[in-house]
Each structure stands twice: as structure tokens, then as C-alpha cells.
Amino acid sequence: MITNNQTKQQGITLVVSVIVLTIVLVLTVNTIKNTQTNARIATNFQSNLQGQAAAQAAVLEGQQYLISQQPSSTQFTTDCRSGLCVQQKVEKVWNSNALWQNAKPLQSTLKTKGKIIGTPSYLIEYVGDKYYQDSLSVGSEYGSNKDVSKKPIYRITGKAQGQKGQKQTVIQSTVY
């Protein structure tokens, strides 16, 4: 025979069990949401790093192009034909989609986990010339044009996207 006191205890056990199960369910759902958020953060971070690496590779290839080809200042145009630009006064190169259509694509293929990472490209801007004075030679006066040399200044802009393709990364380097 069940007493009245035992019936009350069984009812309280049911209520406590439901409360504990609800708390466990809420904690489980929050853990799943946090795990999904962390996975998205890690994926975006990886994609961002891939974009940075690809843009850096494009800048390095632009530097190698300058060293190997040594283009003359007459090869640089305002419409950036062949990826060679005269410094733009009005619009920054990295903001102009029209100029990027003429950009030089990266010659090597960048892959991660067997998948190609977009098509990184670069533009080379001819900024102007830097004048500097060589060490004074015997008998020359300071400030004379005799010992003044000039070197071209270039700005290389590399542009790429990570594997996800959500964000673009732009990296610049100035070369004297």
C-alpha cells in the first residue's frame, strides 16, 4: 500500500527530473551553437590567411618582374595595359575595377588542400624618380648636379581572395 507521503515524493522526483533534463538540453544547444560559431570563425580566419598569402605572392612576383624585365617608363600607361600603370592622381589603383582588368595574373598556381586559390594578380605603378646625391668626389662642390643620380620608384599592388572568396586582400610594396 502506497502512503500519501510516498506519492508526493514521486511527484517531486518527476518535477526535478524535468528541470534537470531542461537544463541539460539548454546547455547542449548552447554548446552546439558555440561549436558552429567557432568553426565559422576558424574557416574565415583560414580564408583570410590564404588571401594574404596569395596577395603577398603576387607582390613578390611583381618585384621579380621588375628585376627581370626592367621596364622603361614609357611602358607605363594610364589604363595599366599589361599591368603597368602611371601613378593615378585621381583614383587609387586598388579601388578601380577597370584598371584591375588589365592586371597581371600570378604565373604560378597557388593551391591549398588541392584546391586552387582564386587568381591573385598585381599592378605595378611608376610613381616617379628619386634623386639622390652620390658621395662627394674629390674636387666637386656640395650640391652640384654632377653627382646627382636618379632611380625610379615603383608601387606594386597585389590583390587576392581566400578560398571562400568573401573578402579581398590588397597588399602594397614600394620599390626603389
HELIX and SHEET records of a PDB file:
HELIX    1   1 ASN A    4  GLN A   69  1                                  66    
HELIX    2   2 SER A   73  GLN A   75  5                                   3    
HELIX    3   3 ARG A   81  GLY A   83  5                                   3    
HELIX    4   4 VAL A   93  ASN A   95  5                                   3    
HELIX    5   5 ASN A   97  TRP A  100  1                                   4    
HELIX    6   6 ASN A  145  ASP A  147  5                                   3    
SHEET    1   A 3 LEU A  84  VAL A  86  0                                        
SHEET    2   A 3 SER A 121  GLN A 133  1                                        
SHEET    3   A 3 LYS A 104  PRO A 105 -1                                        
SHEET    1   B 4 LEU A  84  VAL A  86  0                                        
SHEET    2   B 4 SER A 121  GLN A 133  1                                        
SHEET    3   B 4 VAL A 148  GLN A 161 -1                                        
SHEET    4   B 4 GLN A 168  VAL A 175 -1                                        
SHEET    1   C 2 LYS A 111  THR A 112  0                                        
SHEET    2   C 2 LYS A 115  ILE A 116 -1                                        
END                                                                             
